[in-house]
Amino acid sequence: MNTLAISDARNNLPELVNKVHKNMERIIITVNGKAKAVVLSPEELESLEETAEIIAIPGAKQAIKLGASQIKKGQFTSIDSL
């Protein structure tokens, strides 16, 4: 993730927006060397919000961990066998 001073962000805003949109980058905006904001694409924001919603479901995090563990152990059914 790139970091940019607010003055540089202000001076290069159109380029910054294009970069975020095209490359799905997140850019941290700093004021006096401290992170104050993040610029990201609408698609990236939507993805983060959806992930937060899923993780907020009771038991979802444990179920995801269990599934990942089962995959590592080879305990799954392949699409080809369905």
GIPEUR-V856320 format. One record per residue. N is the residue number from 1. RES is the residue in one letter. NEAR is the number of other C-alpha atoms within 8 Angstrom. Layout:
n = <N;N>
res = <RES;RES>
near = <NEAR;NEAR>
This chain:
n = <1;2;3;4;5;6;7;8;9;10;11;12;13;14;15;16;17;18;19;20;21;22;23;24;25;26;27;28;29;30;31;32;33;34;35;36;37;38;39;40;41;42;43;44;45;46;47;48;49;50;51;52;53;54;55;56;57;58;59;60;61;62;63;64;65;66;67;68;69;70;71;72;73;74;75;76;77;78;79;80;81;82>
res = <M;N;T;L;A;I;S;D;A;R;N;N;L;P;E;L;V;N;K;V;H;K;N;M;E;R;I;I;I;T;V;N;G;K;A;K;A;V;V;L;S;P;E;E;L;E;S;L;E;E;T;A;E;I;I;A;I;P;G;A;K;Q;A;I;K;L;G;A;S;Q;I;K;K;G;Q;F;T;S;I;D;S;L>
near = <6;7;8;10;11;9;6;8;11;7;6;8;8;6;7;9;8;8;10;14;10;6;6;10;11;11;12;13;14;13;9;5;6;6;8;8;7;8;9;12;11;6;6;9;9;8;8;8;8;8;8;8;8;8;9;7;8;6;6;10;9;7;8;8;8;8;8;8;8;10;9;7;6;6;7;6;6;6;5;4;5;5>
